[in-house]
Structures are given as structure tokens and as C-alpha cells.
Amino acid sequence: MKKRQSQEERSRKTQARITQATIECILEKGIRATSTVDVARQAGVSRGALVHHYPSKNSLMKAALEDLLNREVDSVRDMAMKVKNGELDFDSLLIALHEHFKGDMFMVTLEFLTNARTDPAIMEVLVTIAERFNYSLEQIWEQMVTSADHSSYQKRVALNATLCMMRGMGAQSIWRDDPELYRDMLLFWKKTLQELGFSASDAKKRELV
């Protein structure tokens, strides 16, 4: 006999469908052109059901962005553990991060970034969640990158420089598809980090070529 779902479980599944539909609509149409009617249709729910969970477009956008960034934090944490355990080398990590900044997460957050410049409500949503996202990445980087010669602040600077480069490459990939150039840029940045004394998982004593 099939177990009956509780109201809480049904609500959670409906919310997941709605936030995923929101992300899909933003990817297709952008934030400004996305309406709650569009999202309800994409999610396969009534507009009343959508409004029950997310009374305003602002609350809907916040929930969608939070869901997406939380999934990205989990993904990056998984990559960090693989580096630490010797399952993923530093080259592969940088390539994986580059792919992330070309993917859905980056394209959706880019929508939020461009709209936040002139929309205080979106700025408020973005700043609150982005601060938590960046903090999570900094904690992951602190544990992953071993360097006795560098302070936590210096490691933080190295991480943010890496992320800024990845964001720039992701933005450029919208209009310029040049895999060879991006590969060489990643190689250049990896060598730069190594020359500055940063490496991944010294405990494994891996040589980074």
C-alpha cells in the first residue's frame, strides 16, 4: 500500500517544482519578462497555488535564487572533498568551476546582477543570499587549499580573484565561444596560483603538473 504524503511533503514538492520552473523561465525570458503566470504554467500549478507559497514576485525570485545557490554550494563542497581525498586534481577543479560559471547558475545570477543595478528590491534579495553563498565558498576554499605561508585573508583574496576570473570568462562565453583560449587562461591561472604558493591537499603530496 502506497504511503500517503503529508501536507508538508506535498508543499515541499510543490515549492521545488515552482522554484525550478522559475529558474527555467528566467533562463528563457529573463527576470523582467518572467511573470507569475509564466511560472505557474511552467510548473503545472494554478496561479493560486503559486501565490499561496510565494505571495509576491519578489519572494518567488528570492526562493528560486536561494535554491539554486544552495545546490551550487553543495556541488562545490563535493568537489572540494574530492580534491582533498585525491579524487580530483587542481586542473580538473578549475575546469569544473569554469563549467559552473558557464552553466545555469551563472546565467541566472547574471540576470539578478544586471537587474539589481537599478532595482533595489532585487538588490536586497541578491545581497542577502550572495553573502551566504560567498561565505560558504570561502569556508570550502579555506579547508581545501593548504598553504602554511598564507593567512586566511590571503587565501580569501586568492579565492575571490579566481571567482572574478571565472565570472569574466563566463560572461565572455555568452558572445565568444573559444575553448582553446579559456583552456590557456585556466592553465595560466593555475600556474599563477602555484607560483604564489597555493596548492590543493598537501596531505596527499600530489605534484601539480
Secondary structure, DSSP 4 states (H G I P E B T S, - for coil): -PPPPPHHHHHHHHHHHHHHHHHHHHHHH-TTT--HHHHHHHHTS-HHHHHHH-SSHHHHHHHHHHHHHHHHHHHHHHHHHHHHTTSS-HHHHHHHHHHHTTSHHHHHHHHHHHHHTT-HHHHHHHHHHHHHHHHHHHHHHHHHEE-TTS-HHHHHHHHHHHHHHHHHHHHHHTT---HHHHHHHHHHHHHHHHHTT-EE-GGGT----
